[in-house]
Amino acid sequence: MNPDSRIEMSKLTYFMLRKISFVLFMIVFTAIVVYKPATVSEPAASSNDPAKEDLTRVDYPSMRAVRWKPCFLRPQDTLENLFGEDWVYVARFNRIDRRHAYPGLTIRVPENMKEILNYSPLPSVYEPALHSEKYILIDMTEQWLGAYEYGKLKFSMPAATGSDGHLTPTGVFLVDARHQDHTSSLYKTEDQEEQYPMDYAFRFHVGADNVAYWIHARDLPGKPASHGCVGVYDEDMQNRVYGIPEKPVLNDAKRLYDWAVGESDYEDDQGELELLEDGPTVEVRGNNPTYRTALLKPLFN
């Protein structure tokens, strides 16, 4: 073989290897970034996500007053190893649980962690609740829930309301039932093996179509995600059903349930469905947050 032929063969081999490498890269990249999760224990990026796997595109108005920067989660990243004991504040700020902090997701991280230690987008005093012993305010635009006593905010927490097409009804309602060990009658877990768990559930509305709306334990992915109910943190439930997180910490569902419909105000709770009288008022207001096509930046006066 003459020298010119050897050179041509070397060039051909080089370009073929580059093409093969590119194809392999795209296969791996697609598996990581646009994989639609099929298991219940390891959520992953989905091509159907309206936020495009970037929670900084979800426009929460209250976040405009906080200095933050985007943080892309790599395969080796967890909230704990990135933020240490402050992971709880970062999780709440992003309205996300640890099960959904998966590789490929972008979250917001405050430049100064002190700014979010007591973060709540809801007012500390809410006038419509002034004459109510217990009043629950759910702000869909902020994906946040507040518990008020005579107008003063007792505590608050992230929430996940109904996604577009399954919107949570807005208005003022009364809690009329509780069910500590409730499960969905309509929906199953992602593996279709059991009914979706709705621990620490209390009902605030039954629609004209006889569909009931509850506040209960669920996954929090950082944006509206339910079929109309309102979900709050419960890592004990996630550990029981999905096996993660290994050491549950966040349990807003139980705290809210005990405060709203617990045994201090009602009879012993046997875990069964029970109708209630004179339950707390629930107000659902606003619209689901907007998904921006461009990266959002904090705004300052």
C-alpha positions as CSV (number, residue, x, y, z in Angstrom):
1,M,0.0,0.0,0.0
2,N,1.4,3.4,-1.0
3,P,1.8,6.3,1.5
4,D,-1.1,8.2,0.1
5,S,-3.5,5.2,0.6
6,R,-2.3,4.8,4.2
7,I,-3.1,8.5,4.8
8,E,-6.5,8.2,3.3
9,M,-7.3,5.1,5.4
10,S,-6.1,6.8,8.6
11,K,-8.4,9.8,7.8
12,L,-11.3,7.5,7.2
13,T,-10.7,5.6,10.4
14,Y,-10.5,8.8,12.4
15,F,-13.8,10.2,11.0
16,M,-15.5,6.8,11.6
17,L,-14.3,6.7,15.2
18,R,-15.6,10.3,15.7
19,K,-19.0,9.4,14.4
20,I,-19.2,6.3,16.6
21,S,-18.2,8.3,19.6
22,F,-20.8,10.9,18.8
23,V,-23.6,8.3,18.5
24,L,-22.6,6.7,21.8
25,F,-22.6,10.1,23.5
26,M,-26.1,10.9,22.2
27,I,-27.4,7.5,23.4
28,V,-26.0,8.1,26.9
29,F,-27.1,11.7,27.0
30,T,-30.7,10.8,25.9
31,A,-30.9,8.1,28.5
32,I,-29.9,10.6,31.2
33,V,-31.8,13.7,30.1
34,V,-35.0,12.6,28.3
35,Y,-35.6,9.3,30.0
36,K,-39.2,8.9,31.0
37,P,-39.1,7.1,34.4
38,A,-40.7,3.7,34.6
39,T,-39.8,2.8,38.1
40,V,-41.2,4.1,41.4
41,S,-37.9,4.5,43.3
42,E,-35.8,6.6,40.9
43,P,-37.5,9.5,39.2
44,A,-35.6,10.9,36.2
45,A,-35.8,13.6,33.6
46,S,-38.8,13.5,31.2
47,S,-39.3,15.0,27.8
48,N,-42.9,15.8,28.9
49,D,-41.8,18.1,31.7
50,P,-43.2,21.6,31.1
51,A,-40.3,23.1,33.1
52,K,-37.8,21.3,30.8
53,E,-36.0,19.9,33.8
54,D,-35.2,23.4,34.9
55,L,-37.1,24.6,38.0
56,T,-35.6,28.1,37.6
57,R,-38.1,28.5,34.7
58,V,-41.1,28.1,37.1
59,D,-42.0,31.7,38.0
60,Y,-42.7,32.0,41.7
61,P,-43.2,35.7,42.3
62,S,-41.8,35.7,45.8
63,M,-38.4,34.3,44.5
64,R,-37.8,37.5,42.6
65,A,-36.7,39.2,45.9
66,V,-34.1,36.5,46.7
67,R,-30.6,36.5,45.2
68,W,-30.1,33.0,43.8
69,K,-28.2,31.1,41.1
70,P,-29.0,28.0,39.1
71,C,-27.5,24.7,40.2
72,F,-27.4,21.7,37.8
73,L,-27.6,18.4,39.6
74,R,-24.9,15.9,38.4
75,P,-25.2,12.1,38.9
76,Q,-23.0,12.2,42.0
77,D,-25.0,15.1,43.6
78,T,-27.5,14.9,46.4
79,L,-29.1,17.8,48.3
80,E,-27.3,16.6,51.5
81,N,-23.8,16.5,50.0
82,L,-24.2,19.8,48.2
83,F,-25.7,21.8,51.1
84,G,-25.0,19.8,54.3
85,E,-27.6,20.6,57.0
86,D,-29.0,23.4,54.9
87,W,-30.4,20.9,52.4
88,V,-33.9,21.2,54.1
89,Y,-34.0,25.0,53.4
90,V,-33.0,24.5,49.8
91,A,-35.6,21.7,49.3
92,R,-38.4,23.9,50.7
93,F,-37.3,26.9,48.7
94,N,-37.5,24.8,45.5
95,R,-40.7,23.0,46.6
96,I,-39.0,19.7,46.0
97,D,-38.4,16.4,47.9
98,R,-35.2,14.4,47.9
99,R,-36.7,11.7,45.7
100,H,-37.1,14.2,42.9
101,A,-33.6,15.8,43.2
102,Y,-32.4,13.7,40.3
103,P,-29.4,14.1,37.8
104,G,-30.2,16.6,35.0
105,L,-32.5,18.8,37.1
106,T,-31.6,22.5,37.7
107,I,-32.7,24.1,41.0
108,R,-32.4,27.5,42.6
109,V,-29.7,28.0,45.2
110,P,-29.7,31.2,47.3
111,E,-26.4,33.2,47.3
112,N,-27.0,33.8,51.0
113,M,-28.5,30.9,52.8
114,K,-29.7,33.1,55.6
115,E,-32.2,34.7,53.2
116,I,-34.3,31.5,53.1
117,L,-34.1,30.2,56.6
118,N,-37.5,31.6,57.4
119,Y,-38.8,31.7,53.8
120,S,-42.5,31.9,53.3
121,P,-44.3,33.6,50.4
122,L,-47.5,34.0,52.4
123,P,-48.5,37.0,54.6
124,S,-47.8,36.7,58.3
125,V,-51.2,38.2,58.9
126,Y,-54.2,37.4,56.6
127,E,-57.3,39.5,57.1
128,P,-59.9,37.0,55.8
129,A,-58.8,34.6,58.5
130,L,-59.0,37.0,61.4
131,H,-62.3,35.5,62.8
132,S,-61.3,31.8,62.2
133,E,-59.8,29.6,64.8
134,K,-58.1,27.6,62.0
135,Y,-57.8,28.7,58.4
136,I,-55.8,27.1,55.6
137,L,-54.7,29.3,52.7
138,I,-53.4,27.6,49.6
139,D,-51.7,29.9,47.1
140,M,-51.5,28.1,43.7
141,T,-49.2,30.7,42.1
142,E,-46.7,30.1,44.9
143,Q,-47.4,26.4,45.4
144,W,-47.5,27.1,49.1
145,L,-49.8,26.4,52.0
146,G,-50.3,28.3,55.2
147,A,-52.0,27.4,58.5
148,Y,-53.6,30.5,60.2
149,E,-55.0,30.9,63.7
150,Y,-57.2,34.0,64.0
151,G,-55.4,35.6,61.1
152,K,-51.9,34.9,62.2
153,L,-49.6,32.5,60.3
154,K,-48.9,29.6,62.6
155,F,-46.7,27.7,60.1
156,S,-46.4,27.2,56.3
157,M,-45.1,24.6,53.9
158,P,-44.5,23.9,50.2
159,A,-47.4,22.2,48.3
160,A,-48.2,20.6,45.0
161,T,-51.6,21.5,43.5
162,G,-53.2,20.1,40.4
163,S,-51.3,20.3,37.1
164,D,-52.7,21.9,34.0
165,G,-55.7,19.9,32.9
166,H,-56.3,18.7,36.5
167,L,-56.6,22.1,38.2
168,T,-57.3,22.3,41.9
169,P,-60.7,24.1,42.4
170,T,-60.4,27.7,43.7
171,G,-62.7,29.2,46.3
172,V,-63.5,28.9,50.0
173,F,-64.4,25.5,51.4
174,L,-64.8,23.6,54.7
175,V,-63.0,20.5,55.7
176,D,-65.7,17.7,56.1
177,A,-63.8,14.5,56.4
178,R,-60.5,12.9,57.5
179,H,-58.8,9.6,56.7
180,Q,-55.3,9.0,58.1
181,D,-54.7,5.9,56.0
182,H,-56.4,7.1,52.8
183,T,-55.5,5.8,49.3
184,S,-56.6,7.1,45.9
185,S,-59.6,5.3,44.4
186,L,-58.6,6.5,40.9
187,Y,-54.8,6.5,40.6
188,K,-52.1,4.0,41.3
189,T,-48.3,4.2,41.9
190,E,-46.1,4.5,38.9
191,D,-45.5,0.7,38.8
192,Q,-49.3,0.2,38.8
193,E,-49.0,-2.3,41.7
194,E,-51.0,-0.5,44.3
195,Q,-53.3,2.5,44.8
196,Y,-51.5,5.7,45.3
197,P,-51.0,6.4,49.0
198,M,-52.6,9.6,50.4
199,D,-51.6,9.5,54.1
200,Y,-52.9,12.1,56.5
201,A,-55.7,13.1,54.2
202,F,-58.5,15.5,54.9
203,R,-61.2,16.4,52.4
204,F,-62.2,20.0,51.6
205,H,-64.4,19.7,48.5
206,V,-66.5,17.3,46.5
207,G,-67.2,18.5,42.9
208,A,-70.4,18.3,40.9
209,D,-68.9,15.3,39.2
210,N,-68.5,13.6,42.6
211,V,-64.7,13.9,42.5
212,A,-63.3,14.5,46.0
213,Y,-60.4,16.9,46.6
214,W,-58.1,16.2,49.6
215,I,-55.0,17.7,51.2
216,H,-52.7,14.8,51.8
217,A,-49.1,13.4,51.8
218,R,-47.5,13.1,48.3
219,D,-44.3,13.6,46.3
220,L,-43.2,17.2,45.7
221,P,-41.5,17.7,42.3
222,G,-41.1,21.5,42.5
223,K,-44.2,22.4,40.5
224,P,-47.9,21.5,40.1
225,A,-48.2,17.8,39.7
226,S,-51.4,16.3,41.2
227,H,-54.7,15.4,39.7
228,G,-56.4,18.1,41.6
229,C,-55.7,17.4,45.3
230,V,-53.1,19.3,47.3
231,G,-50.0,17.4,48.4
232,V,-47.4,18.2,51.1
233,Y,-44.2,16.5,52.3
234,D,-44.2,13.1,53.8
235,E,-40.9,11.3,53.6
236,D,-42.1,8.5,55.9
237,M,-44.6,7.6,53.2
238,Q,-42.0,7.8,50.5
239,N,-39.7,5.5,52.4
240,R,-42.5,3.0,53.0
241,V,-43.6,2.9,49.3
242,Y,-40.4,3.7,47.4
243,G,-37.6,2.8,49.8
244,I,-36.2,6.3,49.8
245,P,-35.1,8.5,51.4
246,E,-33.4,6.1,53.8
247,K,-33.8,8.4,56.8
248,P,-37.0,10.4,56.5
249,V,-36.9,14.0,57.8
250,L,-39.7,16.0,56.3
251,N,-43.2,15.2,57.5
252,D,-45.4,18.3,56.9
253,A,-48.4,16.1,56.2
254,K,-48.6,14.7,59.7
255,R,-48.0,18.2,61.3
256,L,-50.8,19.7,59.2
257,Y,-53.2,16.8,59.8
258,D,-52.7,16.9,63.6
259,W,-53.2,20.7,63.7
260,A,-56.2,20.7,61.4
261,V,-58.2,17.6,62.3
262,G,-56.2,15.8,65.0
263,E,-57.4,14.3,68.2
264,S,-57.0,17.6,70.2
265,D,-60.2,18.8,68.4
266,Y,-61.9,15.5,67.5
267,E,-62.4,12.1,68.9
268,D,-59.8,9.3,68.8
269,D,-58.5,8.7,65.3
270,Q,-58.7,5.1,64.3
271,G,-57.3,5.7,60.8
272,E,-60.6,5.1,59.1
273,L,-62.7,7.5,56.9
274,E,-64.6,9.8,59.2
275,L,-67.0,12.6,58.5
276,L,-66.4,15.9,60.4
277,E,-68.4,18.9,61.4
278,D,-67.1,22.4,61.8
279,G,-63.8,21.7,60.1
280,P,-61.3,24.4,59.3
281,T,-61.8,26.8,56.4
282,V,-59.7,26.1,53.3
283,E,-59.2,28.9,50.8
284,V,-57.6,28.1,47.4
285,R,-56.5,31.1,45.4
286,G,-54.6,32.2,42.3
287,N,-53.5,30.3,39.2
288,N,-50.7,27.8,38.6
289,P,-47.3,29.4,38.2
290,T,-46.1,30.3,34.7
291,Y,-43.3,28.4,32.9
292,R,-40.9,30.8,31.3
293,T,-39.0,29.9,28.1
294,A,-35.9,31.9,29.2
295,L,-33.9,31.7,32.4
296,L,-35.4,33.8,35.1
297,K,-33.4,36.2,37.1
298,P,-34.1,37.6,40.6
299,L,-35.5,41.2,40.5
300,F,-34.6,43.9,42.9
301,N,-35.8,47.4,43.6
